[in-house]
Amino acid sequence: MTSIILYCRPGFEKECGAEIQEKASWNEIFGYLQLTKNEGLVYFHLNNPEDGEVLMKNIPLRRLIFARDWFVTVTDKIDLPDYNRVEAITEVLGNEWQYADLRMEMLDTNEGKELSKFCRKLSVPLRQSLRKHKILTEKGNNDGAILHGLFLSGKEAIFGFSLADNSSVYTMGIPRLKFPSASPSRSTLKLDEAFLHFVPRDEWDERLTSGLNAVDLGAAPGGWTYQLVRRGMMVTAIDNGAMAESLMDTGQVKHRMMDGFKYIPMKRNVHWLVCDMIEKPQRVAKLMAEWLLNGYCKEAIFNLKLPMKGRYQEVTNDLQIIKDAFSEHQVKYELYAKHLYYDREEITVHARLLSPPPLKAE
């Protein structure tokens, strides 16, 4: 049976499944879900096998909030022999299709991580064999489909493909970022990943350059401020708590001890607003929309905290608050949300207006 396999954060399989099923139905594509809690994997079994590639072409991965990466299956579960695994996989795949790259993948669980060494060892001879049989293109030819090998154990695997222009640039959608020792908190990795995810690299010189002004709401002790400072920005940090002295010593940070919901910038020269406040997501969503509509900032990256139950519906409702505010004022906008790898019980949202803000700051 042809299926869409989606990777997500373990514990969020229900939300990931609900989202793909909803988006697929909008495209008149139907099937049923199979998932196991805390496995970080969702199977969407398709009623029509031909719908897999159609779905991949019609739904941008970046529009899926809870899916890190995905692929369409081309095999069922393969039972791998104890010996000659490479030959067995090559034979099953045949040479009907050709792929630009191979990704060796496993579950994002403790059991799955134990397979990483096995997959690394197998990848070299498998690549060689697939290239020999013209299943993989030659090195350097990265255009086309990506072949995914999901190893459930050393004896069982599933193979499938994704489209190179509609899949994550990272294996299983997981960037491996190094925690900077100079940062005052591990939350810094959330904003680092957000910039990597939401801002194209060819636009960094314009949108993530030194000299820009930024505001960090709920800044203390400075994990997110650190990411702004290291990119050369001038930051106004808003929080009743103390900021790390190392950040204050840079001369790039002004600390205002006040409630993030009450701060209003004196000038309209802020490019980035970032916010990771522990607050009701509805309040944060409304505040972010107000900042953008009033022209207080040009772009915003913020986290929306999730409840224990009804998380997908909560996310949908919170994003709709922002969409409704923008639609009311008839502005063009860009709005993306993602449950990033370094997020936990929250999603990260990026928003910016693509037309002038309609309101005047008081």
N, C-alpha and C positions, 0 to 999 in steps of 0.2 A: 504494500500500500504506500502511495506517495504521501509524504507528510512535510510540513514545515517544522523544523526544529529550532527553538529559540532558547538562547541563554539569558538568564536573569540572575539577580541576587538570590541566593538560597533564602527561602521564606516568603518570596514574592511571586511564586509560581501562579497563584490564583489571579493576581492582578495582571500579570503578563498574559495569561491565557484569556482573560476577559477582554483585554485590549485587542489582541490579534483577532479574536472571534468577532468582535464588533466591527473592526476595520474591514475584515474580509466580507462581512455581510453587506457593508456599504458598497462593495464591489460585486455583489451577488455571487460570492464564493462561500461555500458552506462545508462544514466538516464537524468533527467532534474532538474534544480535548482529552489528553492523557497527561497526567502530572502526578508527581510524588512530592510531598511537602519537604522542604529543605534540601532538595536535590539541585535546585538552580537550573532546571531543564523543563521545557514544555513541548509536548508533541501536539501539533494541530493536524490531525489526520483528515485528508481532503476527500470529499465525495467523488470529485472528478480529478484524476491524476494530472490532467493537463493544466489545472488551475495553479499549480505551484509556481511556474515561471511567470504566469500572468500576474499573480499576487506580488511577486518580487519586483516586477516592473511598475506596478501601479501604486504601491505603497512605499514611500521613502522610509528607510530605516530610521532616519533622524526624526520622523514623526511618531515613532513608537517610543513611549516613555519608559517602559519597564524592560524592554528587550535590549540586551547589550549587543548581540549579534544573532544571525540566523542563517539557515541554509535549507534548501529543498533536497530531500533524500533522493538518491538514485539507486540505493540498495536497501534491502531490509537488514535486520541485524545479521551480521556475518559471524559464523562460528570459526574462530581462527585455530589452526592446528598448532601443536607444540613446536613443530619445525616447519620450515619453508613458508613462513607467514607472508613474506614478500611475494612469492609466487602465487599464493592463494588469493591475495588482494588484487594483484595485477590481473589475474584470470577473471575474477568476478567483475572488475571494472570494464574489461574489454577495451576496445579502441574506437567505440562509436562516438565518444565525445573527447575533446581535447581541452585541457585546462592550463591556465597561466601560472598557477601556484598551488602548493599543497600546504595545508595547515593541519598539524597534528594536535588534537584537542582532547580534553578530558573534563570531567565534572569539576566544578569549583567547590569541592568538598575535601575533607581530609583523605578520604579513600581515593578520590580522583587525583589529588596531588601526588599520591604515592606512585602513580603511573607515569609521572613526568619523565623520570629517568628512562623507563622502558620506551616511551615515545621518542625521546631524543635519540636513543640508540637505534631504533627502527627507522627513523626518518631518512637517514642518509642512503642506505641500500634501497629503500622504497622509492625515493626520488630518482635514483639511478635507473631502477627498473622501469618506472613510469615514463621516464624520458626515452629510454631505449625502445619502448613499445608505442611511442608517440602519443601517450596519454597526457603527458606534461610537455609543454613547449620548452624550447631551449632557454637557458639562463638569460636574463635581461629582457625577455619578452613578457611584460607584466599586464598586457591588455587582455581582457577576456574574463572568463569565469574562474572562480577560486574553488579548488577541490578541498572539502573539509572531511577529515577523518576523525570521527568521535569515538574514542576508545572507552568503552564502559568497563572493560577489564582487559587483562592480557589475552583473553580468549574470545572477546566479543567486541565488535565495532560496527559502526554505521557510517556510510559514506554519502556525501551529497555535495551540492554546489551552491554558491552565491554569486551574484553579479559584482564584479570588482568596483563598479561605481555606485553600488548600493549595499555595501557591507562595511563593517568596522575596519579601520586600518590596523587594529590590534587583534591578535589571536583571542578569540572568545570575547572580544570587546573589552579586554582588561589591559589598561596601560600600567606599566610597572614604573611608578614614580619613586624617586628617592626622597625620603624625608630630610629636609635641610636642617642641620643641627642648630642653625642660627634662629630658626623660627620658634616663637614662644608656645606654640601648640600644634598638635597633629592635624587640626582642622584646616591648616594651610594647604594640605593636599587636595581638599575639595575645590578650592578656587583655582589652584594650579591646573587640575584636570578640567575644570569648567572652561578656562581660557583655551586649553588645547582642543576641547570638544566644540565649542561654539564659535570661535574666531578662526577663520581660515589663515593658514600660515602666510599666504601672500598678502594679507592685510595687517599683519602685526606691526609693520613700520608706521602705519597710520593710526591704528586703533589701540595698540599696546605699547606705544612709544614713550620715552622719557619726556618729562615736561607737562604731561597731561595732569589735570586736577581730578581727584577722586574723593569720594566720601564713603566711609565704612560705618554703617549703622550697627550698633551692638558689637563694637570692635574688640573689646578687651578679651584676652590679654594681647591680641594682635596677630593671630594666625593669618587672617585674610589681609590685614594691613601689610604684613610682611611681603606678600606676593605683589602688592602694588608698589611698595618701596623698592623692591629688588628690580622692578622694571623701570625705575627712575621717576615714578609719579610723585606728586605732592598730595598728601593725604590729610583729610580732616577726619579724625577718629571720634566717633560719638559713642560714649558709654559712661555709665556711672562708676564702672570698675576701673582699676588701674591698668595702664598700658605698660608693656615691657620697656624697661629703661633702654635696652639696646636699640629699640625702634625710635624712641624719643631722641636719642643721641645722634641719629642720622641727620637731623635738621629738616627732614622731609615730612614730619608728622606734627600736626596740631591736635591736641586732645581737648575735647569739650565734654565736661562731665554733665551729661543731661540725658533725658529720655530720647531714644531714637525717633519716637513718633512725634516729638515736639520740635525737632530741629528743622529749620528752613534755611537754606543757604542765602547769603546776602547778595551774591552775584550769580549770574547764569553762565558760569564758566566751568562747570563740572562736567567732565566727560563720563566717568564711571561712577555709578552708585552700586555698592555691594552690600549685602545684608544677610547675616546668618543669625538673626535673633530667635530666641526660643519664645515663640509667640503663636497665637492662633493663626493658622494659615490664611483665613479670610481677611484678617486685619492687615497682614503683610501684603497680600495681593492688592488690596485697595490702596495701601500706601505707595506701592511701587507704581501703580497706574497713575496716581496723583503726581508723583515726581516727574514722570515722563510727560504727562499732559500739560503740566505747568512749565515745562522747559527747564526744570531744575537740574536735569542730567540728560545726556544723550543716549546712554546705554545703561542697563541694569542687569546684574546677575544676583540672584537671591535664592535662598532655600525656603521651601514650604514644608513644615513639619507634618508628618502623617499620623493619623490616629491608629489605634490598634486594630480597629475593624472598619470596614467600608472604605478602604484606602483608595481604591480606584475611583469610586464615586466622589470622594473628597477632592481628589486631584482634578477631576473633571469640573467640579463645581468651582474650585478656586481659579482655575484657568479661565473659566467662563466669566468670572467677575472682571477679569482684565479685558477679555475680548469685548464684553458688553460696554465697558467704559470707553474703549477705543472706538467702537462702532458708533456710540452715541455722539462722539465728536468728529466722526467721519474722517479719521486719519488712517493713512497706510502704515502698517506696522509689520514687524517680524517678531514672532513669539515661538520659542522652542523650549521644551522641558525634557529632562532626562534623569533617570535614576542612575547616577554615575557610580562607578566602581567604589569610590571613596566615600560616597554617601552611605548613610545607614537608614534611619527612619525618617528620611526626607527626600524630596526631589529637588533638583536644581533647575532654575528657570533663567532663560536669557530673553530680554525684551528690549526693543528699540523702535523708535518711530522712524518711518521712511519718508515722512512728510513733516512740515513745520508744526510744532506744538500749537494747539489752538488757544490755549489759555495764557494769560499774562500773570507772571508772578507778582504778588503784592509786595 
